């Protein structure tokens, strides 16, 4: 991606796109689409009915939380940043 001056447009587009995936998944009752958006993880009705968060969402969240900073750090180490 090219450098952005304001990340607001990207964040709003990502949020709106995730909500549309949530609405589409609810309309067609797809189990596969629920893993691709954040709105199903924090669906309060499901959490209250089951009295727990789905374990697969916890595993996905922890793995993304570990992998994303690791990949970012590895990419940061490979950058040739000139100091003045």
C-alpha positions in Angstrom: 0.0 0.0 0.0 1.1 3.5 -0.6 1.6 5.9 2.3 -1.6 7.5 3.6 -1.9 11.0 4.9 -4.9 10.1 7.0 -5.8 6.6 8.1 -9.4 7.6 8.8 -10.5 6.7 5.3 -8.9 3.3 5.4 -10.3 2.6 8.9 -13.8 3.7 8.0 -13.8 1.6 4.8 -12.5 -1.4 6.8 -15.2 -1.0 9.5 -18.0 -0.5 6.9 -16.7 -3.5 4.9 -16.6 -5.7 8.0 -20.1 -4.7 9.0 -21.4 -5.5 5.5 -19.8 -9.0 5.8 -21.5 -9.4 9.2 -24.9 -8.4 7.6 -24.3 -10.7 4.6 -23.4 -13.6 6.9 -26.5 -13.1 9.0 -28.7 -12.8 6.0 -27.5 -16.1 4.4 -26.7 -17.7 7.7 -23.2 -18.6 6.7 -20.9 -20.2 9.3 -17.8 -19.4 7.2 -18.2 -15.7 7.1 -18.3 -15.4 10.9 -14.6 -16.0 11.1 -13.8 -13.1 8.8 -15.2 -10.2 10.7 -14.9 -8.8 14.2 -18.6 -8.2 14.8 -19.3 -11.9 15.4 -16.6 -12.1 18.1 -18.4 -9.4 20.1 -21.9 -10.4 19.4 -23.4 -9.9 22.9 -26.5 -12.1 22.2 -24.4 -15.2 21.5 -22.1 -14.5 24.4 -25.0 -14.1 26.8 -26.8 -17.2 25.5 -23.7 -19.4 25.7 -22.2 -17.6 28.8 -18.8 -17.7 27.1 -16.9 -16.6 24.1 -16.4 -19.2 21.3 -13.0 -20.8 21.9 -12.1 -20.6 18.2 -12.3 -16.8 18.3 -10.0 -16.7 21.3 -7.4 -18.9 19.4 -7.7 -16.7 16.3 -7.4 -13.5 18.4 -4.3 -14.7 20.3 -2.6 -16.0 17.2 -3.2 -12.7 15.4 -2.1 -10.8 18.5 1.2 -12.7 18.4 1.8 -12.9 14.7 1.1 -9.3 13.7 3.7 -7.7 16.0 6.2 -10.4 15.2 5.9 -9.9 11.5 6.0 -6.1 11.9 9.1 -6.4 14.0 10.8 -8.6 11.5 9.9 -6.2 8.7 11.2 -3.3 10.8 14.5 -5.0 11.3 14.9 -5.5 7.5 14.2 -1.8 6.7 17.2 0.3 5.9 16.4 3.4 7.9 19.0 6.2 7.6 19.7 8.1 10.8 20.7 11.8 10.6 
